Amino acid sequence: MTTPTHTRHGRKDEGSMTLELSILTPAVMILLGLVIVAGRVQVANQAVDHAAQSAARAATLARNPVTARAQAQAAATRELATGDLHCTRVRVSLDTTGFAVPVGRPAEVTATVTCTLDLARLAVPGIPGTRQVTSTATSPLDTYRTRA
């Protein structure tokens, strides 16, 4: 015959494991959700960094600022689309003052890409809101190539 387990104060210890588990489970699930969101935001940061680098590089291949802006926008949009990143808004701004520098002098183009990330579309249901992820990259223009 087995005897019931008693605690130091003489009460039965039955059922306390179930109670502890029911209290800890939601806390562990929330913590897991936050880890997933942090990981997805980090992936978004890396994708936007890569998109900014691609936009700057694509702009340097153009001969004039108008074409550079179009190519930078297309490159950034393409990179963010291939990364399966759900941006509700993508903004690409390009500093094309380097095109005004005379040939033979060093110049550069700077691209800034901003993605408004929809947190509700992440792997964790119930997390509302958005977060802006921004990255800037600079790429040199060819020193001896004609610029318009």
NORGISUL-V963309 format. One record per residue. N is the residue number from 1. RES is the residue in one letter. PSI is psi in degrees with one decimal (* if undefined). Layout:
((N RES PSI) (N RES PSI))
This chain:
((1 M 136.6) (2 T 148.2) (3 T 146.4) (4 P 148.8) (5 T 131.7) (6 H 148.2) (7 T -176.9) (8 R -28.8) (9 H 5.9) (10 G 7.0) (11 R 155.3) (12 K 146.5) (13 D 12.2) (14 E 138.4) (15 G -8.1) (16 S -30.0) (17 M -41.1) (18 T -42.4) (19 L -44.6) (20 E -42.2) (21 L -39.3) (22 S -24.7) (23 I -38.9) (24 L -28.0) (25 T -49.6) (26 P -37.8) (27 A -41.7) (28 V -38.8) (29 M -40.6) (30 I -43.8) (31 L -41.8) (32 L -41.6) (33 G -41.5) (34 L -36.4) (35 V -40.5) (36 I -43.5) (37 V -43.7) (38 A -39.7) (39 G -42.3) (40 R -36.9) (41 V -37.8) (42 Q -40.3) (43 V -39.4) (44 A -40.6) (45 N -45.0) (46 Q -39.0) (47 A -39.9) (48 V -36.6) (49 D -47.1) (50 H -38.7) (51 A -38.9) (52 A -40.9) (53 Q -41.4) (54 S -39.6) (55 A -43.9) (56 A -42.8) (57 R -42.8) (58 A -35.9) (59 A -33.5) (60 T -18.8) (61 L -12.8) (62 A 161.7) (63 R -14.9) (64 N 163.5) (65 P -34.1) (66 V -47.9) (67 T -36.5) (68 A -43.4) (69 R -44.1) (70 A -43.4) (71 Q -35.2) (72 A -44.8) (73 Q -45.6) (74 A -42.0) (75 A -43.8) (76 A -43.9) (77 T -42.1) (78 R -44.3) (79 E -40.6) (80 L -31.0) (81 A -37.3) (82 T -20.9) (83 G 5.3) (84 D 41.3) (85 L 128.0) (86 H 83.4) (87 C 129.6) (88 T -23.7) (89 R 132.9) (90 V 128.5) (91 R 128.5) (92 V 119.7) (93 S 141.8) (94 L 127.3) (95 D 107.2) (96 T 22.8) (97 T -18.8) (98 G -24.7) (99 F -19.6) (100 A -11.0) (101 V 135.2) (102 P 150.8) (103 V 140.3) (104 G -10.3) (105 R 144.0) (106 P 141.8) (107 A 163.1) (108 E 164.1) (109 V 136.6) (110 T 127.4) (111 A 135.0) (112 T 122.7) (113 V 129.3) (114 T 126.9) (115 C 126.7) (116 T 107.0) (117 L 128.4) (118 D 107.9) (119 L -22.4) (120 A -21.7) (121 R 5.4) (122 L -179.9) (123 A -7.5) (124 V 113.8) (125 P 148.6) (126 G 0.3) (127 I 108.8) (128 P 171.3) (129 G 178.9) (130 T 165.5) (131 R 134.3) (132 Q 130.0) (133 V 123.3) (134 T 142.1) (135 S 147.7) (136 T 138.3) (137 A 147.6) (138 T 139.6) (139 S 138.1) (140 P 145.1) (141 L 150.2) (142 D 124.6) (143 T -36.3) (144 Y 16.9) (145 R 139.6) (146 T 145.4) (147 R 142.6) (148 A *))
